Amino acid sequence: MFFDHRGQHLSSLRNFLSTFLTPLVYMADLPGELANWSGERIRGRDDLFKENQSLKDEVFILRTQLQKLVALKAENAQLRNLLGTEKKVEGKRLVAEIINVASDPNTHELLINKGSRDEVYVGQAVLDADGVVGQVISVSLLTSRVLLITDPRHAIPVRVERSGERSIAIGIGQQVDTLRLQYVRNTADIRIGDLILSSGIGERFPDGYPVATIVKIERDPGKRYAVVEASTEAQLARTGQVLLIWPDRDPRTQSNSILEDEAVNSEESSDES
């Protein structure tokens, strides 16, 4: 050390040893480098997974919003002077996953992974990428139960997209994708293949969302009303995600009834009798 300090006599030896030990330095640092590289890779995959899930949710929401164009197209053709003034549904939207399906074939219900913690409320409208699914009937902290539109306990006010004829669609129960239209006059302007939209009456479901397509019409001259059946637009037996929507106003102002209006039933029954 003395000779090296005074005359730098060992500089060549020091350089040789430094060069010789360089691989050992890299080897000693290798575990740390591998840990950093692995962490970046894991974080990268996690970020990509989250981004992919976010994009899927965004596409799902956009597909449900495109349903509104069906009603807007018809309104634009009939009411050009009112273009841009039609009622629109704005507000919060949230994608939920289906985690359970009722095992009873006569009970058409779903369990979703959103609850009161996510501000879900009883009576809230539920959609999928193709049409109306149903409405929330019970809420817990983390989950909610959804009654499908095909359940015999459910009724939804609807209108025919082509002619504007109004009716009430109720579930049959035995079939997971079939509805029956109530109080359709024999002379009503409806055809097989007509698209049925939510009418917005009762303000439970937003106006203009696809509900079903008419697949069967039976007219009996001896009866006042026709027998009309429709196939749901929503993929109730295959969908894995649903969309919860919130109106602009306080949902607590809506009626909590999820069944068909008793007054309508009473009035129609008295008319028929």
C-alpha positions as CSV (number, residue, x, y, z in Angstrom):
1,M,0.0,0.0,0.0
2,F,3.0,2.3,0.8
3,F,4.7,1.8,-2.5
4,D,1.4,2.0,-4.4
5,H,0.5,5.3,-2.6
6,R,3.9,6.8,-3.2
7,G,4.6,5.7,-6.7
8,Q,1.5,4.0,-8.1
9,H,3.6,0.9,-8.7
10,L,0.6,-1.5,-8.4
11,S,-1.8,0.4,-10.6
12,S,-1.5,-2.3,-13.4
13,L,-2.2,-5.0,-10.8
14,R,-5.2,-3.1,-9.4
15,N,-6.6,-2.6,-12.9
16,F,-6.2,-6.3,-13.6
17,L,-7.9,-7.3,-10.4
18,S,-10.7,-4.8,-11.1
19,T,-11.3,-6.3,-14.5
20,F,-11.1,-9.8,-13.1
21,L,-13.7,-9.1,-10.4
22,T,-16.2,-7.3,-12.7
23,P,-18.1,-10.5,-13.5
24,L,-18.5,-11.2,-9.8
25,V,-20.0,-7.7,-9.3
26,Y,-22.5,-8.4,-12.0
27,M,-23.3,-11.8,-10.6
28,A,-23.8,-10.3,-7.1
29,D,-26.1,-7.6,-8.6
30,L,-28.0,-10.2,-10.7
31,P,-30.7,-11.1,-8.0
32,G,-31.6,-7.5,-7.5
33,E,-31.9,-6.9,-11.2
34,L,-34.0,-10.0,-11.7
35,A,-36.3,-8.9,-8.8
36,N,-36.7,-5.4,-10.4
37,W,-37.3,-6.9,-13.8
38,S,-39.9,-9.4,-12.5
39,G,-41.6,-6.6,-10.5
40,E,-41.9,-4.5,-13.6
41,R,-43.2,-7.4,-15.6
42,I,-45.8,-8.2,-13.0
43,R,-46.9,-4.6,-12.7
44,G,-47.0,-4.4,-16.5
45,R,-49.4,-7.4,-16.7
46,D,-51.5,-6.1,-13.9
47,D,-51.8,-2.7,-15.6
48,L,-52.7,-4.4,-18.9
49,F,-55.3,-6.5,-17.2
50,K,-56.9,-3.5,-15.5
51,E,-56.8,-1.5,-18.7
52,N,-58.3,-4.5,-20.7
53,Q,-61.1,-4.8,-18.1
54,S,-61.8,-1.1,-18.2
55,L,-62.0,-1.1,-22.0
56,K,-64.4,-4.1,-21.9
57,D,-66.7,-2.2,-19.4
58,E,-66.5,0.9,-21.6
59,V,-67.5,-1.1,-24.7
60,F,-70.3,-2.8,-22.8
61,I,-71.7,0.7,-21.7
62,L,-71.3,2.0,-25.3
63,R,-73.3,-0.9,-26.7
64,T,-76.1,-0.3,-24.3
65,Q,-76.1,3.4,-25.2
66,L,-76.4,2.5,-28.9
67,Q,-79.8,0.9,-28.2
68,K,-81.1,4.4,-27.8
69,L,-80.4,5.0,-31.5
70,V,-83.2,2.6,-32.4
71,A,-85.8,4.9,-30.8
72,L,-84.1,8.1,-32.0
73,K,-84.2,6.9,-35.6
74,A,-87.9,6.4,-35.5
75,E,-88.5,9.6,-33.7
76,N,-86.3,11.5,-36.2
77,A,-88.4,10.2,-39.1
78,Q,-91.7,11.1,-37.5
79,L,-90.8,14.2,-35.6
80,R,-88.1,16.0,-37.6
81,N,-89.2,19.4,-36.2
82,L,-88.4,18.1,-32.7
83,L,-85.0,16.8,-33.4
84,G,-82.7,17.3,-30.5
85,T,-85.5,17.9,-28.0
86,E,-86.3,14.2,-27.2
87,K,-85.9,13.1,-23.6
88,K,-82.6,11.5,-23.0
89,V,-81.5,9.3,-20.1
90,E,-78.4,10.7,-18.4
91,G,-76.8,9.7,-15.2
92,K,-74.5,7.3,-13.5
93,R,-73.9,3.8,-15.1
94,L,-72.2,0.8,-13.6
95,V,-71.3,-2.6,-15.0
96,A,-72.1,-5.6,-12.7
97,E,-71.2,-9.2,-12.9
98,I,-73.8,-12.0,-12.5
99,I,-72.7,-14.3,-9.7
100,N,-75.8,-16.6,-9.3
101,V,-79.0,-17.6,-11.1
102,A,-82.1,-18.9,-9.4
103,S,-82.4,-22.6,-9.7
104,D,-86.2,-22.7,-9.7
105,P,-87.3,-22.7,-13.4
106,N,-90.5,-20.7,-12.4
107,T,-88.4,-18.0,-10.6
108,H,-86.4,-15.8,-13.0
109,E,-84.0,-14.0,-10.8
110,L,-80.3,-13.1,-10.9
111,L,-77.8,-12.2,-8.2
112,I,-75.3,-9.5,-9.1
113,N,-72.1,-8.3,-7.3
114,K,-73.2,-4.7,-6.6
115,G,-75.2,-3.6,-3.6
116,S,-76.0,-0.6,-1.4
117,R,-72.3,0.2,-1.1
118,D,-72.5,1.0,-4.8
119,E,-75.7,3.0,-4.3
120,V,-77.9,0.3,-5.9
121,Y,-81.6,0.7,-5.0
122,V,-84.8,-1.3,-5.1
123,G,-86.6,-0.7,-8.4
124,Q,-83.5,0.2,-10.4
125,A,-83.6,-0.6,-14.1
126,V,-81.1,-3.3,-15.3
127,L,-80.0,-3.7,-18.9
128,D,-77.5,-5.8,-20.9
129,A,-75.8,-5.0,-24.2
130,D,-79.0,-5.9,-26.2
131,G,-82.0,-4.8,-24.2
132,V,-83.9,-4.5,-20.9
133,V,-83.1,-7.3,-18.4
134,G,-85.2,-6.5,-15.4
135,Q,-85.1,-4.5,-12.2
136,V,-83.6,-4.8,-8.7
137,I,-85.9,-6.2,-6.1
138,S,-83.6,-6.5,-3.1
139,V,-80.3,-5.0,-2.0
140,S,-77.7,-6.0,0.5
141,L,-74.3,-4.3,1.2
142,L,-72.4,-6.2,-1.5
143,T,-75.0,-7.9,-3.7
144,S,-78.4,-7.3,-5.2
145,R,-81.2,-9.5,-6.6
146,V,-82.6,-8.8,-10.0
147,L,-86.1,-9.8,-11.2
148,L,-86.1,-10.6,-14.9
149,I,-88.7,-9.3,-17.2
150,T,-89.7,-12.9,-18.1
151,D,-90.8,-13.6,-14.5
152,P,-94.6,-13.9,-14.2
153,R,-94.5,-11.4,-11.3
154,H,-92.9,-8.7,-13.6
155,A,-94.7,-6.2,-15.9
156,I,-93.2,-3.4,-18.1
157,P,-95.0,-0.7,-20.1
158,V,-94.0,-1.0,-23.7
159,R,-94.8,0.4,-27.2
160,V,-94.4,-0.8,-30.7
161,E,-91.5,1.0,-32.4
162,R,-93.1,1.1,-35.8
163,S,-96.7,2.1,-35.0
164,G,-96.5,3.4,-31.4
165,E,-99.1,1.0,-30.1
166,R,-98.9,0.7,-26.3
167,S,-99.2,-2.3,-24.1
168,I,-97.9,-4.1,-21.0
169,A,-95.4,-6.9,-21.4
170,I,-95.5,-9.6,-18.7
171,G,-93.4,-12.7,-18.2
172,I,-94.7,-16.2,-19.0
173,G,-92.5,-17.9,-16.5
174,Q,-91.9,-21.2,-18.1
175,Q,-89.8,-19.8,-20.9
176,V,-86.7,-17.7,-20.2
177,D,-87.0,-15.5,-23.3
178,T,-90.7,-15.0,-23.9
179,L,-93.1,-12.2,-23.0
180,R,-96.8,-11.8,-23.5
181,L,-98.4,-8.5,-24.4
182,Q,-101.5,-7.6,-22.5
183,Y,-104.6,-5.7,-23.7
184,V,-103.6,-5.6,-27.4
185,R,-106.8,-4.9,-29.4
186,N,-107.6,-7.2,-32.4
187,T,-107.5,-4.1,-34.6
188,A,-104.1,-2.9,-33.3
189,D,-101.4,-2.1,-35.9
190,I,-98.9,-4.8,-35.0
191,R,-97.0,-7.3,-37.1
192,I,-94.7,-10.3,-36.5
193,G,-91.2,-8.9,-36.4
194,D,-92.1,-5.5,-34.8
195,L,-89.7,-4.3,-32.2
196,I,-91.1,-3.6,-28.8
197,L,-89.5,-0.7,-26.8
198,S,-89.8,0.5,-23.2
199,S,-92.4,3.3,-23.2
200,G,-91.1,5.1,-20.1
201,I,-94.6,5.2,-18.6
202,G,-94.3,4.9,-14.8
203,E,-90.7,6.2,-15.1
204,R,-89.2,2.9,-13.8
205,F,-87.5,2.0,-17.1
206,P,-86.1,4.7,-19.5
207,D,-88.0,5.3,-22.7
208,G,-86.9,3.8,-26.0
209,Y,-84.8,0.8,-24.9
210,P,-85.4,-2.6,-26.8
211,V,-87.5,-5.1,-24.9
212,A,-88.6,-7.8,-27.3
213,T,-89.6,-8.7,-30.9
214,I,-93.1,-9.9,-31.7
215,V,-93.0,-13.6,-32.8
216,K,-96.7,-14.6,-32.5
217,I,-100.1,-13.0,-33.0
218,E,-103.4,-14.8,-32.6
219,R,-106.6,-12.8,-33.4
220,D,-109.9,-14.3,-32.4
221,P,-113.0,-12.3,-33.8
222,G,-115.0,-13.4,-30.7
223,K,-112.5,-11.8,-28.3
224,R,-111.6,-8.2,-27.7
225,Y,-107.9,-8.7,-27.3
226,A,-105.3,-10.6,-29.4
227,V,-102.8,-13.1,-28.0
228,V,-99.4,-11.6,-28.7
229,E,-96.1,-13.1,-27.7
230,A,-92.6,-11.6,-28.1
231,S,-89.0,-12.9,-27.7
232,T,-86.7,-10.8,-25.5
233,E,-83.9,-8.8,-27.0
234,A,-81.7,-9.2,-23.9
235,Q,-79.7,-12.4,-23.8
236,L,-81.2,-13.5,-20.5
237,A,-79.9,-17.1,-20.6
238,R,-76.4,-16.2,-21.8
239,T,-75.4,-12.8,-20.5
240,G,-72.6,-12.6,-17.9
241,Q,-72.7,-8.9,-17.3
242,V,-75.5,-6.3,-16.8
243,L,-75.6,-2.6,-16.6
244,L,-77.2,-0.6,-13.8
245,I,-78.4,2.9,-14.6
246,W,-79.3,5.8,-12.5
247,P,-81.8,8.6,-13.5
248,D,-81.0,12.3,-13.1
249,R,-83.6,12.7,-10.3
250,D,-83.8,11.0,-6.9
251,P,-84.9,7.4,-7.5
252,R,-86.7,7.4,-4.2
253,T,-89.4,9.5,-5.8
254,Q,-90.4,6.5,-7.9
255,S,-93.1,4.1,-6.9
256,N,-91.7,0.9,-5.3
257,S,-94.2,-1.3,-7.0
258,I,-92.6,-3.9,-9.3
259,L,-95.9,-5.5,-10.3
260,E,-98.5,-4.5,-12.9
261,D,-100.7,-1.5,-11.9
262,E,-103.7,-2.9,-10.2
263,A,-105.8,0.0,-11.4
264,V,-105.1,-0.9,-15.0
265,N,-106.0,-4.5,-14.4
266,S,-109.2,-3.5,-12.7
267,E,-110.2,-1.1,-15.4
268,E,-109.4,-3.5,-18.3
269,S,-111.3,-6.3,-16.5
270,S,-114.4,-4.2,-16.0
271,D,-114.2,-3.0,-19.7
272,E,-114.0,-6.6,-20.9
273,S,-116.8,-7.8,-18.7
